[in-house]
Amino acid sequence: MIAQLWKYHKYPLLFALASFLFYGVFAYDLVRHDFIKLLSLYSALFFLFYKIIQTGKSDFWLLTGIAILLRLIFLPAIPNLSQDFYRFIWDGRMLWEGLNPYLTTPMHYYDTGTIDIISQGEELYLGMGSLNGSHFTNYPPINQLCFAIAGLFAGKSIIGSAIIFRILIILADIGIIVVGKKLLQKMGLPIYHIFWYALNPFIIIEMTGNLHFEPVMLFFVLWSLYLLHKGKWIWSAVMLAISVSVKLLPLLFLPLFFQYFMSQNGQIQWYRFRESIKNAPRLSAYYLVVILTIALTFAPFLTGKFAENFGSSIALWFQNFEFNASIYYIIRWYGFQTIGWNIIADVGPILPRIVIAFLLLITFLRKNRTLKELITAILLGVSFYFLLSTTVHPWYVATPLLLCVFTKYRFPIVWSFTIILSYAAYTASGFNENLWIVALEYLLVIGYLIWEIISTKKSKFLKAL
């Protein structure tokens, strides 16, 4: 069997073996501030990722096996590009101590000398850093459940907790591969497209390697879309709500479902208003199920100052933090030129309103009546949100990357490569963001997006001739 596998799939296996070695170096012999080494390894892995898909796309299960094996390389590794997992472990152990993680900060326990309230408390606090430790947690309840599972099985081991997190994330990615394959088949698209996500080094490194839980959220988003396509809209609403309770981002998707539900056989019958309005109760019920399910997941934590603490933590991302932004940095520069100081406190609350306005525009002015059109609208909406955000951490790009697999757009694949440039800000002497490098990242992404839009319009024009 091995001989036959080698005979028919020699090249993808060779590329996978080379990837295995590079991922090993990435996981166990790299520090974040060594940017030249980081960029070199990542570039090599990105080339190999392309070649694996190019030479092995005819065998779905071969690529699935490679995707899983490459993730297993990271299993016992401590993340080397992110400290967030220390906070995940902290929250999970707080839950097992019967404490609400939304009501206090790790810094509170450190300052009051009660940091040993959980096992390895001081080590976890020093690992997450004072910036993270000084803020209330902003991770929703289902995400907290993942943290609690690690607290249950590895309550006294940091490496053990990391392994549990990785197993959960890998299982979510396997779910994405399986459900993604089914959805691609239903949509009449090549099934190997799911590996633009599953084999992407960005996903393997940022999610499995650095323990970010976007795959868990995206698994439930994808499951929701699949169920919606099958007409099981109640369960679709439940899955979408669960995804929100992992990460809040899918809340942005809700307005975009309007046309999909209000249409009749792919068309909104505005000239037959009575026919179209019959679908309004189903749309309302969908939103109601989403809201009630979200409320149910949050219910166990709704005590004390939960709302105040959770809200203040979310607000920080709009009014205080700045990292790897694009359009916002241009606005900030204009503020410095005109009034002489950083205007994030004034502009930060305005940017989400602009995003909401954009979402409403594409809700009503763009065709979102089929599943492909709906996913495309979600892709454009979430990408616009990130382009206006004051903070864009690398792992955020996972959402547009997975969505693009089901559309004609590929600019998120470009973004999944250029996002590594954001790590140039981490130097041996501290954090120092080079705005020219940030500009290069976004010029490539936005430039490719514009090219895709223009080329699509040209092809439609040529077909019409």
C-alpha positions as CSV (number, residue, x, y, z in Angstrom):
1,M,0.0,0.0,0.0
2,I,2.8,2.4,0.9
3,A,4.6,1.5,-2.4
4,Q,1.5,2.3,-4.3
5,L,0.9,5.5,-2.5
6,W,4.5,6.6,-3.3
7,K,4.1,5.5,-6.9
8,Y,1.0,7.6,-7.6
9,H,1.6,10.5,-5.2
10,K,5.4,10.9,-5.1
11,Y,5.5,14.6,-5.6
12,P,2.8,15.7,-3.0
13,L,4.5,13.3,-0.5
14,L,7.9,14.9,-1.2
15,F,6.5,18.4,-0.7
16,A,4.7,17.2,2.4
17,L,7.9,15.8,3.8
18,A,9.8,19.0,3.2
19,S,6.9,20.9,4.9
20,F,7.1,18.5,7.8
21,L,10.8,19.5,8.4
22,F,10.1,23.2,8.0
23,Y,7.2,23.1,10.4
24,G,9.4,21.3,12.9
25,V,11.9,24.2,12.8
26,F,9.1,26.7,13.0
27,A,7.6,25.0,16.1
28,Y,10.7,24.2,18.1
29,D,13.6,26.5,16.8
30,L,12.1,29.9,16.3
31,V,11.7,33.0,18.4
32,R,9.2,35.7,17.4
33,H,11.6,38.6,17.0
34,D,13.8,36.7,14.5
35,F,11.8,38.0,11.6
36,I,14.1,37.1,8.8
37,K,14.0,33.4,9.8
38,L,10.3,33.6,10.4
39,L,9.6,35.1,7.0
40,S,12.0,32.7,5.2
41,L,10.4,29.6,6.8
42,Y,6.9,30.9,6.1
43,S,7.6,31.7,2.5
44,A,9.1,28.3,1.9
45,L,6.0,26.7,3.6
46,F,3.7,28.8,1.5
47,F,5.4,27.6,-1.7
48,L,5.2,24.0,-0.6
49,F,1.6,24.4,0.4
50,Y,0.8,25.5,-3.2
51,K,2.8,22.6,-4.7
52,I,1.1,20.0,-2.4
53,I,-2.4,21.2,-3.7
54,Q,-1.2,21.5,-7.3
55,T,0.2,17.9,-7.4
56,G,-2.2,16.2,-5.1
57,K,-5.6,17.8,-5.7
58,S,-7.0,14.7,-7.3
59,D,-6.8,12.7,-4.0
60,F,-9.0,14.3,-1.3
61,W,-8.1,11.8,1.5
62,L,-4.4,12.1,0.8
63,L,-4.5,15.9,1.3
64,T,-6.7,15.4,4.4
65,G,-4.1,13.0,5.8
66,I,-1.3,15.5,5.1
67,A,-3.2,18.3,6.7
68,I,-3.7,16.3,9.9
69,L,-0.1,15.1,10.1
70,L,1.3,18.5,9.6
71,R,-0.8,19.8,12.5
72,L,0.4,17.0,14.8
73,I,4.0,18.3,14.6
74,F,3.0,21.1,16.9
75,L,1.2,18.9,19.5
76,P,3.6,19.3,22.5
77,A,5.0,22.7,21.5
78,I,4.6,25.9,23.5
79,P,3.3,28.7,21.1
80,N,6.2,31.0,20.0
81,L,4.2,33.8,18.3
82,S,1.5,34.5,20.8
83,Q,1.0,34.6,24.6
84,D,-2.8,34.5,24.6
85,F,-3.0,30.8,25.5
86,Y,-1.8,31.6,29.0
87,R,-5.0,33.6,29.5
88,F,-7.0,30.8,28.0
89,I,-5.6,28.4,30.6
90,W,-6.2,31.0,33.4
91,D,-9.9,31.4,32.5
92,G,-10.4,27.6,32.3
93,R,-8.9,27.0,35.7
94,M,-10.9,29.9,37.2
95,L,-14.1,28.1,36.1
96,W,-13.0,24.9,37.7
97,E,-12.4,26.8,41.0
98,G,-16.1,27.9,40.7
99,L,-15.1,31.5,39.9
100,N,-16.6,33.7,37.2
101,P,-13.7,34.7,34.9
102,Y,-15.6,37.8,33.7
103,L,-15.7,39.5,37.1
104,T,-12.0,39.8,38.0
105,T,-8.7,40.3,36.2
106,P,-5.5,38.2,36.8
107,M,-3.7,41.4,37.8
108,H,-6.2,41.8,40.7
109,Y,-5.0,38.5,42.2
110,Y,-1.4,39.3,41.4
111,D,-1.5,42.7,43.1
112,T,-3.4,41.3,46.2
113,G,-1.0,38.4,46.7
114,T,-3.7,35.8,46.0
115,I,-2.4,34.7,42.6
116,D,-2.1,31.1,43.8
117,I,-5.9,30.9,43.8
118,I,-5.4,28.6,40.8
119,S,-2.6,26.2,40.0
120,Q,0.5,27.8,38.4
121,G,-1.2,31.2,38.8
122,E,1.9,33.3,38.9
123,E,3.5,31.5,35.9
124,L,0.3,32.0,33.9
125,Y,0.2,35.7,34.8
126,L,3.8,36.3,33.9
127,G,3.3,34.3,30.7
128,M,0.2,36.3,29.5
129,G,1.9,39.6,30.4
130,S,0.6,42.6,32.4
131,L,-1.3,44.1,29.4
132,N,-3.4,41.0,28.9
133,G,-3.6,40.4,32.7
134,S,-4.9,43.9,33.4
135,H,-8.1,43.5,31.3
136,F,-11.3,41.5,31.9
137,T,-11.7,38.5,29.7
138,N,-13.5,39.0,26.4
139,Y,-13.9,35.4,25.3
140,P,-17.5,34.3,25.0
141,P,-19.0,31.2,26.9
142,I,-18.5,28.4,24.4
143,N,-14.9,29.5,24.0
144,Q,-14.7,29.4,27.8
145,L,-16.0,25.8,27.7
146,C,-13.0,24.9,25.6
147,F,-10.7,26.5,28.2
148,A,-12.6,24.6,30.9
149,I,-12.0,21.3,29.1
150,A,-8.2,21.9,29.4
151,G,-8.7,22.8,33.1
152,L,-10.5,19.4,33.6
153,F,-7.9,17.2,31.9
154,A,-4.7,19.2,32.5
155,G,-5.4,21.4,35.5
156,K,-1.8,21.4,36.7
157,S,0.2,21.3,33.4
158,I,0.7,24.2,31.0
159,I,2.0,21.9,28.2
160,G,-0.9,19.5,28.9
161,S,-3.4,22.4,28.6
162,A,-1.8,23.4,25.3
163,I,-2.1,19.8,24.0
164,I,-5.8,19.8,24.9
165,F,-6.4,23.1,23.1
166,R,-4.6,21.7,20.1
167,I,-6.7,18.6,20.0
168,L,-9.9,20.7,20.1
169,I,-8.6,23.0,17.3
170,I,-7.5,20.0,15.1
171,L,-10.9,18.4,15.6
172,A,-12.6,21.6,14.5
173,D,-10.4,21.8,11.4
174,I,-11.2,18.2,10.6
175,G,-14.9,19.1,10.9
176,I,-14.3,22.1,8.5
177,I,-12.7,19.8,6.0
178,V,-15.6,17.3,6.1
179,V,-18.4,19.8,6.1
180,G,-16.6,22.0,3.6
181,K,-16.3,19.1,1.2
182,K,-20.0,18.5,1.4
183,L,-20.9,22.2,0.9
184,L,-18.5,22.5,-2.1
185,Q,-20.2,19.4,-3.6
186,K,-23.6,20.9,-3.1
187,M,-22.5,24.2,-4.7
188,G,-20.9,22.4,-7.6
189,L,-17.4,23.6,-6.8
190,P,-14.2,21.5,-6.8
191,I,-13.8,19.8,-3.4
192,Y,-10.0,20.4,-3.3
193,H,-10.7,24.1,-2.7
194,I,-11.2,23.4,1.0
195,F,-7.4,22.8,1.2
196,W,-6.7,26.5,0.4
197,Y,-7.8,26.7,4.0
198,A,-6.8,23.4,5.5
199,L,-3.3,23.2,4.2
200,N,-2.5,26.9,4.4
201,P,0.5,27.4,6.6
202,F,-1.1,30.5,8.0
203,I,-3.9,28.3,9.4
204,I,-1.6,25.5,10.6
205,I,0.8,28.0,12.4
206,E,-1.7,30.5,13.8
207,M,-4.4,28.1,14.8
208,T,-2.8,24.8,15.7
209,G,0.6,26.3,16.5
210,N,-0.4,29.5,18.3
211,L,-3.7,28.1,19.7
212,H,-6.3,30.6,18.4
213,F,-9.8,29.3,18.4
214,E,-11.1,30.7,15.1
215,P,-11.4,27.1,13.7
216,V,-14.0,26.3,16.4
217,M,-16.0,29.3,15.5
218,L,-15.6,28.7,11.7
219,F,-16.7,25.1,12.1
220,F,-20.0,26.2,13.5
221,V,-20.4,28.9,10.9
222,L,-19.8,26.4,8.1
223,W,-22.1,23.9,9.6
224,S,-24.7,26.6,9.9
225,L,-24.4,27.5,6.2
226,Y,-24.6,23.8,5.2
227,L,-27.7,23.3,7.2
228,L,-29.2,26.5,5.7
229,H,-28.5,25.1,2.2
230,K,-30.3,21.9,3.2
231,G,-33.3,23.9,4.4
232,K,-32.8,23.1,8.1
233,W,-32.9,26.7,9.1
234,I,-33.7,26.3,12.8
235,W,-30.6,24.1,13.4
236,S,-28.7,26.6,11.1
237,A,-29.7,29.4,13.5
238,V,-28.6,27.3,16.5
239,M,-25.1,26.6,15.0
240,L,-24.7,30.2,14.0
241,A,-25.5,31.3,17.6
242,I,-22.9,28.8,19.0
243,S,-20.3,30.3,16.6
244,V,-21.1,33.7,18.1
245,S,-20.6,32.3,21.5
246,V,-17.1,31.2,20.5
247,K,-16.2,34.5,18.8
248,L,-18.5,37.5,18.5
249,L,-17.6,38.2,14.9
250,P,-20.5,36.2,13.2
251,L,-22.9,38.8,14.7
252,L,-21.9,40.9,11.7
253,F,-23.4,38.3,9.4
254,L,-27.0,38.6,10.6
255,P,-28.3,41.5,8.4
256,L,-27.0,39.7,5.3
257,F,-29.5,36.9,5.6
258,F,-32.4,39.2,4.7
259,Q,-32.5,38.6,1.0
260,Y,-31.8,34.9,1.3
261,F,-34.8,34.4,3.4
262,M,-37.1,36.9,1.7
263,S,-36.5,35.6,-1.8
264,Q,-38.8,33.2,-3.6
265,N,-36.8,30.7,-5.8
266,G,-33.9,33.1,-6.0
267,Q,-35.9,36.2,-6.6
268,I,-37.4,38.8,-4.3
269,Q,-40.9,39.4,-5.7
270,W,-41.1,43.2,-5.0
271,Y,-43.8,43.5,-7.6
272,R,-45.7,40.8,-5.7
273,F,-45.1,42.1,-2.2
274,R,-47.6,39.8,-0.6
275,E,-45.8,36.7,-1.8
276,S,-42.4,37.9,-0.6
277,I,-43.7,39.1,2.8
278,K,-44.8,35.5,3.6
279,N,-41.1,34.7,4.2
280,A,-40.8,37.5,6.9
281,P,-41.9,35.2,9.8
282,R,-39.3,32.7,8.9
283,L,-36.6,35.4,8.8
284,S,-37.8,36.7,12.2
285,A,-37.8,33.3,13.7
286,Y,-34.3,32.6,12.4
287,Y,-33.1,35.8,14.2
288,L,-35.1,34.9,17.3
289,V,-33.5,31.5,17.6
290,V,-30.0,33.0,17.2
291,I,-30.6,35.6,19.9
292,L,-32.2,33.1,22.3
293,T,-29.5,30.5,21.9
294,I,-26.8,33.2,22.4
295,A,-28.6,34.4,25.5
296,L,-28.8,30.8,26.8
297,T,-25.1,30.3,26.5
298,F,-24.4,33.6,28.3
299,A,-27.0,32.9,31.1
300,P,-24.7,31.2,33.6
301,F,-22.4,34.2,33.7
302,L,-24.9,37.0,33.9
303,T,-24.1,38.1,37.5
304,G,-22.5,41.0,39.1
305,K,-20.8,43.4,36.7
306,F,-20.6,41.0,33.8
307,A,-22.1,43.3,31.2
308,E,-20.0,46.3,32.3
309,N,-16.7,44.3,32.4
310,F,-17.3,42.4,29.1
311,G,-18.4,45.6,27.4
312,S,-15.4,47.5,28.6
313,S,-13.1,44.8,27.4
314,I,-14.7,44.7,23.9
315,A,-14.5,48.6,23.7
316,L,-10.7,48.4,24.2
317,W,-10.3,47.0,20.7
318,F,-12.0,50.0,19.2
319,Q,-10.7,52.9,21.4
320,N,-7.3,51.9,22.8
321,F,-5.5,49.2,20.8
322,E,-3.7,49.7,17.5
323,F,-2.0,47.0,15.5
324,N,-1.6,46.2,11.8
325,A,-4.5,48.5,10.8
326,S,-4.9,49.8,7.2
327,I,-7.5,52.5,6.6
328,Y,-7.5,53.5,10.2
329,Y,-3.8,54.3,10.1
330,I,-4.5,56.8,7.2
331,I,-7.2,58.4,9.3
332,R,-4.8,58.5,12.3
333,W,-2.1,60.2,10.2
334,Y,-4.7,62.8,9.0
335,G,-5.6,63.4,12.7
336,F,-1.9,64.1,13.6
337,Q,-1.6,66.4,10.6
338,T,-4.7,68.5,11.4
339,I,-5.1,68.5,15.2
340,G,-1.8,67.2,16.4
341,W,-2.7,64.1,18.4
342,N,-4.0,60.5,18.1
343,I,-7.7,60.6,17.5
344,I,-8.4,56.9,18.2
345,A,-10.8,57.7,21.1
346,D,-12.9,59.9,18.8
347,V,-12.7,57.8,15.6
348,G,-12.8,54.3,17.2
349,P,-16.5,54.4,18.1
350,I,-17.4,55.8,14.7
351,L,-15.7,53.1,12.6
352,P,-18.2,50.3,13.7
353,R,-21.1,52.5,12.6
354,I,-19.5,52.9,9.2
355,V,-19.2,49.1,9.1
356,I,-22.9,48.7,10.0
357,A,-23.8,51.2,7.2
358,F,-21.8,49.2,4.7
359,L,-23.4,45.9,5.8
360,L,-26.8,47.4,5.4
361,L,-25.9,48.7,1.9
362,I,-24.8,45.3,0.7
363,T,-27.8,43.8,2.5
364,F,-30.3,45.7,0.4
365,L,-28.4,46.8,-2.7
366,R,-26.5,43.7,-3.6
367,K,-27.9,40.3,-4.7
368,N,-27.6,37.9,-1.8
369,R,-30.3,35.4,-2.8
370,T,-28.3,32.3,-3.3
371,L,-25.9,30.6,-0.9
372,K,-22.9,31.6,-3.0
373,E,-24.1,35.2,-3.1
374,L,-24.7,35.2,0.6
375,I,-21.2,33.8,1.4
376,T,-19.7,36.4,-0.9
377,A,-21.6,39.2,0.8
378,I,-20.3,37.9,4.2
379,L,-16.8,37.7,2.8
380,L,-17.0,41.3,1.6
381,G,-18.6,42.5,4.8
382,V,-16.1,41.0,7.2
383,S,-13.2,42.1,5.0
384,F,-14.5,45.7,5.1
385,Y,-14.7,45.4,8.8
386,F,-11.1,44.3,9.2
387,L,-9.9,47.0,6.8
388,L,-11.5,49.6,9.0
389,S,-10.4,48.1,12.3
390,T,-7.9,49.7,14.6
391,T,-6.5,46.2,15.4
392,V,-6.0,43.3,13.0
393,H,-4.2,40.4,14.5
394,P,-3.0,37.7,12.1
395,W,-5.4,35.1,13.2
396,Y,-8.4,37.3,12.2
397,V,-7.7,36.6,8.5
398,A,-8.9,33.0,9.1
399,T,-12.5,34.0,8.5
400,P,-12.2,35.7,5.1
401,L,-9.8,32.9,4.1
402,L,-12.3,30.1,4.7
403,L,-15.2,32.1,3.2
404,C,-13.3,32.8,0.0
405,V,-13.1,29.0,-0.7
406,F,-16.8,29.1,-1.6
407,T,-16.6,32.2,-3.8
408,K,-14.8,33.5,-6.8
409,Y,-12.5,35.7,-4.7
410,R,-8.9,34.7,-3.7
411,F,-7.6,37.9,-2.2
412,P,-7.7,36.4,1.3
413,I,-5.2,33.7,0.2
414,V,-2.9,36.6,-0.7
415,W,-3.7,38.2,2.7
416,S,-2.9,34.9,4.5
417,F,0.7,35.3,3.1
418,T,1.2,39.0,3.6
419,I,-0.2,38.9,7.1
420,I,3.1,37.4,8.3
421,L,4.7,40.9,7.7
422,S,2.9,42.1,10.8
423,Y,5.3,40.2,12.9
424,A,8.1,42.5,11.8
425,A,6.8,44.8,14.6
426,Y,8.2,42.4,17.3
427,T,11.9,43.1,17.7
428,A,14.4,41.9,20.3
429,S,14.3,45.4,21.9
430,G,10.5,45.6,22.0
431,F,7.4,46.4,19.9
432,N,8.1,48.8,17.0
433,E,5.7,48.8,14.1
434,N,7.1,49.8,10.7
435,L,4.2,51.5,8.8
436,W,6.0,51.0,5.4
437,I,5.8,47.2,6.0
438,V,2.1,47.5,7.0
439,A,1.5,49.6,3.8
440,L,3.1,46.9,1.7
441,E,0.9,44.2,3.2
442,Y,-2.3,46.0,2.5
443,L,-1.2,47.4,-0.9
444,L,-0.7,43.8,-2.1
445,V,-4.0,42.6,-0.6
446,I,-6.2,45.5,-1.8
447,G,-4.4,45.6,-5.1
448,Y,-5.2,42.0,-5.7
449,L,-8.8,42.5,-4.7
450,I,-9.2,45.4,-7.1
451,W,-7.6,43.3,-9.9
452,E,-10.1,40.5,-9.1
453,I,-13.0,42.9,-9.3
454,I,-11.8,44.5,-12.6
455,S,-10.9,41.2,-14.2
456,T,-14.4,39.8,-13.3
457,K,-16.1,42.8,-14.8
458,K,-14.0,42.5,-18.0
459,S,-14.7,38.8,-18.4
460,K,-18.5,39.5,-18.1
461,F,-18.1,42.3,-20.7
462,L,-16.3,40.0,-23.1
463,K,-18.8,37.3,-22.7
464,A,-21.6,39.8,-23.6
465,L,-19.9,40.7,-26.9
